[in-house]
């Protein structure tokens, strides 16, 4: 029996919900307005203020997937187009292009950062290419200068998948304030801040923002909140496009308002936990995740380690050992080229993506969330040390 088997199970991720969030949700329930309304508006305004750029517009949505779909639709992605993204991501990043009838070109990653490789992006551009979707893997910013340069030279749109990247910086600027066409954040339960389910689309393109708002709620010409709170008859609206149902509720936004106020403190704690892992795991046969560039901020959404080639245990067996010790972990990600839909549709092979494939075969994500204590990190490190000793 493992020496730590009697300890409580250490979950892979847990949200950090405080009394202020709970009180705000209760206030919303008592207010009579529980769907998209005044608190969703406040959350959008607060998010723009958090990013610190008044030229931006923030559009609250019910998931990052919805935000990516809206952004691609608004920049004109459609049948016959191609969208380039990384194979090393969750399927939502790519599937939104298929919603619109576009094809997806998956490319490999930089083996050091696990972010999309700009050279692979450049090689994948064709006359059909419309948009690039970089992913800031694990909370570390992708090489946006190179990606934006490729987009500029080829006349392409850029929509950042920033599901992991709040509050990440790139060359001193917060992700969300760069020169891409749109950036989409996630507020899923395990993200840096959470609304349970939810996301935010951010852009400084007024036309893109207006299109996203219209399409967010059925293609209606007038916002439901405006119609239902007006003091004069205002029942009339028009459907100007076949839109979607992607609005964020006020119940969710109530959580978001207080989670956003804690985002910087959350990130500081994640930095501390990542530093504790780095110290505790140094010397083990592991490749530890890269640090951000000097002066930049890593969101540390994930702490994904990779087994060294000389490790005496395989990844799957290591995960089993951790679970036997009562420690949750995961794998980020099973690359898209490994999944039947993507593999079969585009005839993909493991050898087409050597860096992603190599990483996948050796990687696992360790628990990293703000409710963890230093003793939890020590417990994970001790379990890893025992398992890796062979």
C-alpha positions in Angstrom: 0.0 0.0 0.0 1.2 3.5 -0.8 2.6 5.5 2.1 0.2 8.3 1.3 -3.0 6.2 0.6 -4.7 7.3 3.8 -4.5 11.0 2.9 -7.6 12.7 1.3 -7.7 12.6 -2.5 -5.9 15.7 -4.0 -8.1 16.8 -6.9 -6.5 17.8 -10.2 -8.4 21.2 -10.1 -10.9 22.9 -7.9 -12.4 26.4 -8.3 -11.7 29.0 -5.6 -15.1 30.5 -4.8 -15.4 33.0 -1.9 -18.2 34.5 0.1 -18.3 37.6 -2.1 -19.1 35.5 -5.2 -21.8 33.6 -3.3 -23.4 36.8 -2.0 -23.4 38.3 -5.5 -25.1 35.2 -7.0 -27.7 35.3 -4.2 -28.3 39.0 -5.0 -28.8 38.2 -8.6 -31.3 35.5 -7.8 -33.3 37.9 -5.7 -33.1 40.7 -8.2 -35.5 39.1 -10.7 -33.0 39.3 -13.5 -31.1 36.1 -13.9 -30.3 35.9 -17.6 -28.2 38.4 -19.6 -28.7 41.8 -18.0 -27.1 44.4 -15.8 -24.4 42.2 -14.2 -23.3 40.8 -17.6 -22.9 44.4 -18.7 -20.9 45.2 -15.6 -18.7 42.2 -16.1 -18.0 43.2 -19.7 -17.0 46.8 -18.6 -14.9 45.4 -15.7 -13.1 43.1 -18.1 -12.2 45.9 -20.4 -11.0 48.0 -17.5 -8.9 45.0 -16.2 -7.1 44.8 -19.6 -6.4 48.6 -19.3 -7.2 49.5 -22.9 -10.3 51.6 -23.4 -10.2 51.0 -27.2 -11.2 47.4 -26.5 -14.7 46.0 -26.4 -15.5 42.9 -24.3 -18.4 40.6 -25.2 -19.5 38.1 -22.6 -20.5 34.6 -23.9 -21.4 31.3 -22.4 -18.2 29.5 -23.4 -14.8 30.2 -25.0 -16.0 27.8 -27.8 -18.9 30.2 -28.4 -16.5 33.2 -28.4 -14.2 31.5 -31.0 -17.1 30.6 -33.2 -18.4 34.2 -33.1 -15.0 35.6 -33.8 -14.4 33.4 -36.8 -17.9 34.1 -38.2 -17.4 37.9 -37.7 -14.0 37.9 -39.5 -15.6 36.2 -42.5 -14.4 32.6 -42.2 -16.7 30.3 -44.3 -16.8 27.4 -46.8 -13.7 27.1 -48.9 -11.5 28.9 -46.3 -8.7 27.3 -44.3 -7.9 28.1 -40.6 -4.5 27.2 -39.2 -4.1 26.1 -35.6 -2.0 23.8 -33.5 -2.6 20.1 -33.1 -1.7 20.4 -29.5 -4.9 21.8 -28.1 -8.5 20.9 -27.1 -10.8 20.2 -30.0 -12.8 23.4 -29.5 -10.0 25.5 -31.0 -10.4 23.7 -34.3 -14.0 22.6 -34.4 -15.3 26.1 -34.6 -13.9 26.4 -38.1 -15.8 23.3 -39.1 -19.0 24.9 -37.8 -18.6 27.5 -40.5 -17.7 25.0 -43.3 -14.0 25.9 -43.3 -11.2 23.4 -43.3 -8.5 23.2 -40.6 -4.8 23.0 -41.2 -3.1 21.6 -38.1 0.5 22.3 -37.4 3.2 21.2 -35.0 4.5 22.9 -31.9 7.8 24.4 -30.7 9.2 21.5 -28.6 10.5 23.9 -25.9 7.3 26.0 -25.3 4.7 23.6 -26.6 3.1 26.6 -28.3 2.3 26.7 -32.0 5.5 26.9 -34.2 5.5 30.0 -36.4 7.7 28.3 -39.0 5.1 25.6 -39.3 2.3 28.2 -39.6 4.2 29.9 -42.4 4.7 26.6 -44.2 1.0 25.8 -44.0 -0.3 29.1 -45.6 -2.1 28.6 -48.9 -4.3 30.8 -51.1 -7.3 29.5 -49.1 -5.9 30.4 -45.7 -8.1 33.0 -43.9 -7.2 32.9 -40.3 -4.6 31.8 -37.7 -5.7 30.7 -34.2 -2.7 30.6 -31.9 -3.1 29.0 -28.5 -1.2 30.2 -25.4 -0.5 26.8 -24.1 -0.7 26.3 -20.3 -0.7 30.1 -19.8 2.6 30.9 -21.6 2.3 33.4 -24.4 2.8 32.1 -27.9 5.3 33.9 -30.2 2.8 36.6 -31.2 5.3 38.9 -32.9 6.1 36.2 -35.4 2.5 35.1 -35.9 1.2 38.7 -36.4 4.0 39.3 -38.9 3.0 36.2 -40.9 -0.6 37.4 -40.8 0.3 40.9 -42.0 2.4 39.6 -44.9 -0.3 37.2 -46.1 -3.3 39.3 -45.3 -4.7 36.9 -42.7 -6.9 37.3 -39.6 -5.7 36.3 -36.2 -8.0 35.1 -33.4 -6.1 34.2 -30.2 -7.3 31.2 -28.2 -6.5 32.6 -24.7 -8.4 30.0 -22.7 -5.3 29.5 -20.6 -3.9 33.0 -20.7 -5.5 35.2 -18.0 -3.5 37.2 -17.0 -0.6 36.4 -19.3 1.6 39.1 -20.8 3.6 39.1 -24.0 6.5 41.6 -24.2 4.9 43.5 -21.4 1.4 43.7 -22.8 -1.5 41.7 -21.5 -2.8 39.0 -23.8 -6.1 40.5 -25.1 -4.4 43.9 -25.8 -2.2 42.7 -28.7 -2.8 43.5 -32.4 -4.8 40.4 -33.3 -8.4 40.7 -34.6 -9.9 39.1 -31.5 -8.9 37.3 -28.4 -11.1 34.8 -26.6 -10.8 33.8 -22.9 -12.4 30.9 -21.0 -14.0 31.0 -17.6 -14.6 27.2 -17.3 -14.5 25.7 -13.9 -10.7 24.9 -13.9 -9.6 28.2 -15.5 -7.8 31.1 -13.8 -11.1 32.7 -13.0 -14.5 30.9 -13.4 -18.1 31.7 -14.0 -18.9 27.9 -14.1 -19.3 28.0 -17.8 -18.4 31.2 -19.7 -16.0 33.2 -21.8 -15.2 36.6 -23.1 -14.5 37.8 -26.7 -12.3 40.9 -26.8 -11.6 43.1 -29.8 -10.9 46.7 -30.8 -12.6 46.2 -34.1 -16.0 47.9 -33.8 -17.6 46.1 -36.7 -16.5 42.8 -35.4 -17.8 43.6 -31.9 -21.2 44.6 -33.3 -21.5 41.5 -35.4 -20.6 39.3 -32.5 -23.2 40.9 -30.3 -25.9 40.5 -32.9 -25.0 36.8 -33.6 -24.6 36.1 -29.8 -28.4 36.3 -29.4 -30.2 34.8 -32.4 -29.2 37.6 -34.9 -31.6 40.0 -33.2 -31.4 43.6 -34.1 -32.1 44.7 -30.5 -30.6 43.4 -27.3 -33.2 41.6 -25.1 -32.0 43.5 -22.0 -32.7 46.8 -23.7 -36.1 45.7 -24.8 -37.2 44.3 -21.4 -35.9 47.2 -19.3 -37.2 50.1 -21.5 -39.9 52.4 -20.0 -41.7 52.8 -23.2 -43.1 50.1 -25.6 -40.1 48.5 -27.2 -41.2 45.0 -28.2 -40.2 45.3 -31.9 -37.0 43.7 -33.2 -35.8 42.2 -36.4 -33.8 39.0 -37.1 -31.0 40.2 -39.4 -29.0 36.9 -39.5 -29.4 33.3 -38.4 -27.6 33.8 -35.1 -26.7 31.6 -32.1 -27.6 31.3 -28.4 -24.3 32.3 -26.8 -25.2 34.9 -24.2 -23.8 34.8 -20.6 -26.3 34.8 -17.8 -26.3 37.3 -15.0 -25.9 34.4 -12.5 -22.6 33.5 -14.2 -21.5 37.2 -14.5 -22.1 37.6 -10.8 -19.4 35.0 -10.2 -17.2 36.6 -12.8 -17.3 40.1 -11.2 -15.6 38.9 -8.0 -13.4 36.3 -9.6 -12.0 39.0 -11.9 -11.2 41.2 -8.9 -9.1 38.3 -7.6 -7.4 37.4 -10.8 -4.0 39.1 -10.0 -3.9 37.5 -6.6 -4.8 34.1 -8.1 -2.0 34.5 -10.6 0.5 35.3 -7.8 -0.4 32.2 -5.9 -0.1 30.1 -9.1 3.4 31.6 -9.6 4.3 30.5 -6.0 3.0 27.0 -6.6 4.9 26.7 -9.9 8.1 27.9 -8.2 7.6 25.3 -5.4 7.1 22.6 -8.0 10.3 23.7 -9.9 12.3 23.5 -6.7 10.9 20.2 -5.5 11.1 18.4 -8.9 14.6 19.6 -10.0 16.9 16.7 -10.3 14.2 14.2 -11.3 14.1 12.8 -14.8 11.5 15.3 -15.9 11.4 18.2 -18.4 9.7 21.0 -16.5 7.6 23.6 -18.1 9.4 26.7 -19.4 9.4 30.0 -17.6 8.2 33.2 -19.3 10.5 35.6 -20.9 12.1 38.1 -18.4 9.6 40.7 -17.4 6.6 38.7 -18.7 3.8 37.0 -16.8 2.8 33.3 -17.1 -0.8 32.5 -16.0 0.3 29.0 -14.9 -3.0 27.5 -15.9 -1.2 24.2 -16.2 1.9 22.6 -14.8 2.6 20.1 -17.5 5.8 18.0 -17.0 7.4 15.6 -19.5 9.3 12.4 -18.7 12.9 12.5 -19.8 13.9 9.9 -22.3 15.9 8.1 -19.6 13.0 7.8 -17.2 12.5 4.3 -15.9 8.7 4.5 -16.0 6.2 5.3 -18.7 3.7 8.1 -18.6 0.6 5.9 -18.2 2.2 3.9 -15.4 3.3 7.1 -13.7 -0.3 8.4 -13.8 -1.5 5.2 -12.2 1.1 5.5 -9.4 0.0 9.1 -8.7 -3.7 8.0 -8.5 -2.7 5.1 -6.2 -1.2 7.8 -4.0 -4.5 9.8 -4.1 -3.3 12.4 -6.5 -5.3 13.6 -9.5 -3.6 14.5 -12.7 -4.4 14.7 -16.4 -2.9 15.0 -19.9 -2.9 18.2 -21.9 -3.5 17.2 -24.6 -4.3 14.1 -26.6 -3.3 16.0 -29.8 -6.0 16.5 -32.4 -4.1 14.4 -35.0 -4.7 11.4 -32.6 -8.4 11.7 -32.6 -10.5 9.7 -35.2 -12.4 12.7 -36.6 -9.4 14.9 -37.4 -7.1 12.0 -38.3 -9.6 10.5 -40.8 -10.9 13.7 -42.3 -7.4 15.1 -43.1 -5.4 11.9 -43.4 -3.1 12.8 -40.5 -0.2 10.7 -39.2 1.7 10.8 -35.9 4.9 11.4 -37.8 3.5 14.6 -39.3 3.6 16.2 -35.9 6.8 14.9 -34.3 7.1 17.5 -31.5 3.5 17.2 -30.4 3.6 13.4 -30.6 6.8 13.2 -28.6 5.4 15.5 -25.9 2.1 13.7 -25.7 3.8 10.3 -25.1 5.7 11.7 -22.1 3.5 14.4 -20.6 1.2 14.7 -17.7 -0.3 17.8 -15.9 0.1 18.0 -12.2 -2.5 19.6 -9.8 -2.1 23.4 -9.8 -4.8 25.6 -8.4 -5.1 28.3 -5.8 -6.7 26.2 -3.1 -3.6 24.0 -2.9 -1.2 24.4 0.0 2.5 24.1 0.0 2.1 20.7 1.6 0.1 19.5 -1.4 3.0 20.4 -3.7 5.4 18.5 -1.4 3.0 15.5 -1.5 2.9 15.4 -5.3 6.7 15.8 -5.4 7.2 12.9 -3.0 4.9 10.7 -5.0 6.7 11.5 -8.2 10.1 10.9 -6.5 9.1 7.5 -5.3 7.6 6.5 -8.7 10.6 7.8 -10.7 13.1 6.0 -8.5 11.9 2.8 -10.2 
